[in-house]
Amino acid sequence: MTSLKLFENIFFDIKTMTRLSVNINKIATLRNARGGNVPDLIKMACDIEAFGAEGITVHPRPDERHITRQDVYDLKDTISTEFNIEGYPSPDFCDLVLEIRPAQVTLVPDAPDQLTSDHGWDTITHHDFLQDVVCRFKSAGIRVSIFVDPKAEMIDGAKAVGADRVELYTAMYAEDYAKGREEAIAPYLEAAQHAKAIGIGLNAGHDLSLENLTYFHQQIPWLDEVSIGHAVISDALYLGMKTTVEKYLDCLK
């Protein structure tokens, strides 16, 4: 193999690698339970990046029950990889994102008091609203991803409003994985193939874990990014954060 061909192969592998973005909400939840700054959210974010993660995700909610607005400002000047801010595009959220200008914003249809994300956008019903929000963010140079269920029509709707990517809501896959992984992956594989065919980027997240991530990635290797929080922080209680991040990265090889 020539040196040029070897370089091309290495470059292709790097370019198509699925990135791991670690959601650090649960670290903030633990800190907030006692007040003060233990654990140190900013240091943990830096450590997670140093351990190999290619991104940090936060989901600031109106009640600041985990990530606070101040956390977002503090992380802005700290993150050396990709910063992804997710949330419902309320006026306050949009103002925050436009001020911070992260690499990516992920739009989720969560109510203010919702415990966690549990469904994707109806991108057809909310076309006009989403189109306006997407336009504002993209005009500021921010990549936009829209959280959707694994349905072709919702992916088409995300494409129609100008989104750069969709993030597949993977809770159903995780729930059904133990019953039969082939059946569990089927709607996601179909949705992922559709996203690829229409030329929209592809992220995934929610309840992905060391148990089910490898198979998900093997079946959909063209994923741009997975965003994982609860499982990473839970596994780190047993394994330590460094080993945990390394294990999740191994799932994406």
C-alpha positions in Angstrom: 0.0 0.0 0.0 1.4 3.4 -0.9 1.8 6.1 1.7 -0.9 8.2 0.0 -3.4 5.3 0.1 -2.6 4.6 3.7 -3.1 8.3 4.6 -6.5 8.2 2.7 -7.6 5.2 4.6 -6.7 6.7 8.0 -8.3 10.0 7.1 -11.5 8.2 6.0 -11.6 6.2 9.3 -11.2 9.4 11.4 -13.7 11.3 9.3 -16.4 8.7 9.6 -15.9 7.9 13.3 -18.9 8.1 15.6 -18.3 10.7 18.3 -19.2 10.1 22.0 -20.7 13.1 23.7 -21.2 12.7 27.4 -24.2 14.3 29.0 -23.1 15.6 32.4 -26.6 16.5 33.8 -26.4 13.8 36.5 -23.1 15.1 37.8 -24.8 18.5 38.3 -27.7 16.6 40.0 -25.4 15.1 42.5 -23.7 18.4 43.2 -27.0 20.2 43.6 -28.2 17.7 46.2 -25.8 19.1 48.8 -25.0 22.5 47.5 -21.5 23.7 47.1 -19.2 22.5 44.3 -18.7 18.8 45.0 -18.4 17.1 42.6 -16.8 19.9 40.5 -18.8 19.9 37.3 -16.2 21.9 35.3 -13.3 19.6 36.4 -15.4 16.5 35.6 -16.1 17.9 32.1 -12.4 18.5 31.5 -11.6 15.0 32.8 -14.2 13.4 30.6 -12.7 15.1 27.6 -9.2 14.1 28.7 -10.3 10.5 28.9 -11.3 10.5 25.2 -14.9 11.7 24.9 -15.3 13.9 21.8 -18.1 16.1 23.2 -19.9 17.4 26.3 -23.7 17.7 26.4 -25.9 19.6 28.8 -29.6 20.1 29.1 -30.4 23.3 31.1 -34.0 23.2 32.3 -36.0 26.2 33.5 -35.9 25.0 37.2 -32.1 24.4 37.1 -32.5 21.1 38.9 -29.3 20.0 37.4 -27.4 22.1 34.9 -27.7 25.8 35.7 -27.3 28.8 33.4 -24.1 29.7 35.2 -22.8 26.2 34.4 -23.4 26.8 30.7 -21.5 30.1 30.8 -18.6 28.4 32.8 -18.4 25.5 30.3 -18.4 27.8 27.3 -14.7 28.7 28.0 -13.8 25.3 29.2 -14.9 22.8 26.5 -12.1 21.9 24.1 -14.1 19.4 22.1 -17.7 19.9 20.9 -20.2 21.6 23.2 -23.9 20.4 22.6 -26.7 22.2 24.4 -30.1 20.5 24.3 -33.5 21.7 25.4 -36.9 23.0 24.5 -36.5 26.2 22.4 -38.2 28.6 24.7 -37.3 32.3 24.3 -34.9 32.1 27.3 -33.3 28.9 26.0 -32.8 30.4 22.5 -31.3 33.6 24.0 -28.8 31.4 26.0 -27.8 29.3 23.1 -27.3 32.3 20.8 -25.1 34.0 23.4 -23.0 30.8 24.1 -22.8 29.7 20.4 -22.0 26.0 21.0 -21.0 23.7 18.2 -24.5 22.1 18.3 -27.9 22.7 19.7 -30.3 19.8 20.0 -34.0 20.7 20.1 -36.2 18.5 22.3 -40.0 18.8 22.8 -39.9 18.6 26.6 -42.4 20.4 28.9 -40.7 22.6 31.5 -41.5 20.1 34.4 -40.7 16.9 32.4 -38.5 14.4 34.2 -36.6 13.3 31.1 -37.1 13.3 27.3 -39.7 10.7 26.4 -40.6 11.4 22.8 -39.5 13.1 19.6 -40.8 16.1 17.8 -43.8 16.0 15.5 -41.8 17.9 12.9 -44.8 18.2 10.5 -47.3 19.8 13.0 -44.6 22.1 14.3 -43.0 22.9 11.0 -43.3 26.7 11.1 -42.2 27.0 14.7 -39.2 24.7 14.2 -38.2 26.4 10.9 -38.0 29.8 12.6 -35.9 28.4 15.4 -33.6 26.5 13.1 -33.1 29.5 10.9 -32.1 31.7 13.9 -29.5 29.1 15.1 -28.0 28.4 11.7 -27.7 32.1 11.0 -25.5 32.2 14.1 -23.3 29.3 12.8 -24.7 26.7 15.2 -25.3 23.2 13.9 -28.9 22.1 14.6 -30.1 18.6 15.5 -33.8 17.8 16.1 -34.8 15.0 18.5 -37.2 12.6 16.7 -38.8 9.2 16.9 -37.5 6.6 14.3 -40.1 7.5 11.7 -39.2 8.5 8.1 -41.9 11.2 8.0 -40.4 12.9 11.1 -37.0 12.8 9.6 -38.3 14.3 6.4 -39.9 17.0 8.5 -36.6 17.8 10.2 -35.0 18.1 6.8 -37.7 20.4 5.6 -37.2 22.9 8.4 -33.5 23.1 7.7 -32.0 20.9 10.4 -28.5 19.6 9.9 -29.1 16.4 11.8 -31.7 14.4 13.6 -31.2 12.6 16.9 -33.0 9.3 17.1 -34.8 8.8 20.4 -33.5 5.3 21.4 -35.5 4.5 24.5 -37.7 2.0 22.7 -34.6 0.2 21.3 -33.1 0.0 24.8 -36.3 -1.3 26.2 -36.8 -4.0 23.6 -33.1 -5.0 23.3 -33.3 -7.9 25.8 -36.4 -9.3 24.1 -34.7 -9.5 20.7 -32.1 -7.2 19.4 -32.9 -7.7 15.7 -36.5 -6.7 16.2 -35.4 -3.8 18.5 -33.0 -2.3 15.9 -35.3 -2.7 12.9 -37.2 0.6 13.0 -34.0 2.4 13.8 -32.1 0.9 11.0 -34.9 1.8 8.6 -34.9 5.3 9.9 -31.1 5.6 9.8 -31.1 4.4 6.2 -33.7 7.0 5.3 -31.8 9.8 6.9 -28.7 8.7 5.0 -30.7 8.6 1.7 -32.0 12.2 2.1 -28.7 13.6 3.2 -29.3 14.6 6.8 -26.8 13.9 9.6 -27.6 11.3 12.3 -27.2 11.3 16.1 -28.7 9.0 18.6 -29.4 9.0 22.3 -31.4 8.0 25.3 -30.9 4.8 27.4 -27.9 3.7 25.3 -25.6 1.7 27.5 -22.6 -0.7 27.5 -25.1 -3.5 27.1 -26.7 -2.3 23.9 -24.5 0.3 22.3 -22.1 -2.0 20.4 -24.8 -3.7 18.5 -26.6 -0.4 17.7 -23.4 1.0 16.3 -22.5 -2.2 14.3 -25.9 -2.0 12.6 -25.7 1.8 12.0 -22.0 2.6 11.7 -22.5 5.9 9.9 -23.8 7.6 13.1 -22.3 11.0 13.6 -22.7 11.1 17.3 -24.2 9.3 20.3 -25.1 11.3 23.4 -25.1 9.3 26.6 -25.5 10.5 30.2 -27.3 8.5 32.8 -25.7 5.1 31.9 -22.2 6.7 31.7 -22.5 8.3 35.2 -24.0 5.1 36.6 -21.3 2.9 35.2 -18.7 5.3 36.5 -19.8 4.6 40.1 -18.5 1.1 39.7 -15.8 1.4 37.1 -14.5 4.9 37.5 -15.0 7.6 34.9 -11.8 7.0 32.9 -12.5 3.3 32.5 -16.1 4.0 31.7 -15.4 6.5 29.0 -12.9 4.1 27.4 -15.4 1.3 27.4 -18.0 3.4 25.7 -15.4 4.5 23.1 -14.6 0.8 22.6 -18.3 0.2 21.7 -17.9 2.7 18.9 -14.9 1.2 17.2 
